[in-house]
Amino acid sequence: MKILKNLLCIMLVACFILSFAACTGKDVTNDENAGENTPKVEDTEEVKDTEEAAPVGFKVTVVDDANAAVAGVVLQICKDTCVPSVTGADGVANFNVEVTSEHKLSVLTLPEGYEYTGEAEIYLEDGMTEFTVVINKVA
């Protein structure tokens, strides 16, 4: 059994090396010039902040009736297809969607101890970039 495990490990390593070589188009086992084309720090552009690199089209903030952020709320925006998102610790869910009047926002699930009594489907307006949803703590 131990021999089979060792043979399996060797085969997996060989498959990894072969797949890496196939992706790079180089022979990685005998490449004397490895790293020659690797860009140096001074050759690369400055890395931008991730928020600038991936702009968010629409932001939904979920707060409770005491105006505290609520994490773990699952929301979705629908037009032809639905795009889900979950609020983080800051109560914000981001959607990479340019909102039109054909989009609808829905609250799908809430953390335990909360309820939502608003509209089942919130109709959005052209060009909206943010929206706030208020949920209630259940006593």
N, C-alpha and C positions, 0 to 999 in steps of 0.2 A: 504494500500500500504506500509506503514511504517513497519507493522508487517511482510510482505513478505520480505522486504529488510533485516530486522533483522534476520529472519529465514534463509535466504540465506547466510548471513555472518556467522552464527553459523554453518551451514552445510559445508561451505568452510573451516572454521577452523578445524572442525572435520575431514574432508577429508585430510587436510594437516597433522594433527597429526597421523592419521592412515597410511598414505603413508610413513611418516617418520619412524614410528614404523616398517612397513613392510621392509623398506630398511635397517634398522639397525639390524633387527631381535630381538630387545629388546622391552620391554614394557616401553615406555617413560613416561607413566602417573604415575607409581609407582616405578620408578627405584631408590632405595636407594643408589646404588653404582655409580650413574651417575658421570662421570668424572674420575673414578678410573683408567681406562685404557688410559686416555688421556696423550699423551707423554708430558713430561716437556721439557723446552727449552734445558736443558743440555743433554737430551736423544736423541735429534734430530741432524741430520747432518746439517752442515752449508749450508744454501740455496745458490746455485750458481747463478751467474748473468744470466739473461734470454738469453743473447746472447750466452753464453757457453752452456746452456741447450738445445737450439734449433738451431743447426748450419744451416746456409743457404748455399745451394749448388750453387746458381747462383744469381748474383747481376747485375741489369741493372740500369745505371745512365742516366737520361735524362737531357740534358742541352740545352739552346737556343744558337743562333749564337753568343751571347756575353759571352758564357760559364757560364751563371747563371742557377742554378738548377730550374727545372720546376716541380711543384706539380700537381697532378690530371691527370696524363697521364695513360691511361689504356693500358697495354701490355699483351701479352699472349705468352706462349711457348707451342708448339704442337709437339707431336710425335704420339702416338696412340690416346691420348686424349689431350685436351688443358687445361692449367693451367693459369688463369688470375692473374694479380697483378696490383696494383695502386701505382704510385710514391707518396712518402710523401713529406713533406716540404723540405727535403734535396735532392729531385729529384731522390731518390733511390726506386726501386721496387725489392723485394726479392722473390726468387722462391726456394722452397725446392726440387730441381731437380738436379740430377747428369747429366750434359749435355753430349750428344753424337752427332755424326755427323748427326744423324737422326732427331734432334730437329730443329725447325724453330721458330724464334722470330718474332712477328708481333706487330705493333703499331695499336691499335684499335680506341681509341678516344683521342682527345687532348682538353685542355682547350681552351676557346674562345680566339681568337687573335693569335693562332699558327697554323702552317701548317707543315706537314711532306712530304718531297719530295723524300725520300730515297726508297729503295727496299720495295715492299709489304711484302715479306717474306725474313728474314735474316737467311741464313743457318749458323748454329753454328758448332763449331769443338769439337771433343772429349776433355773432360777435361776442357773446358773453365769454369772459375769461375766468370768472370765479362765482361761486355760489355757496351759501351757508345753509346747512340743514340743522335744525334743532330737534333733539330727541329728549325724552323725559326719563328720569330715574323712576323706577317702580319702587314703591314703598314696601 
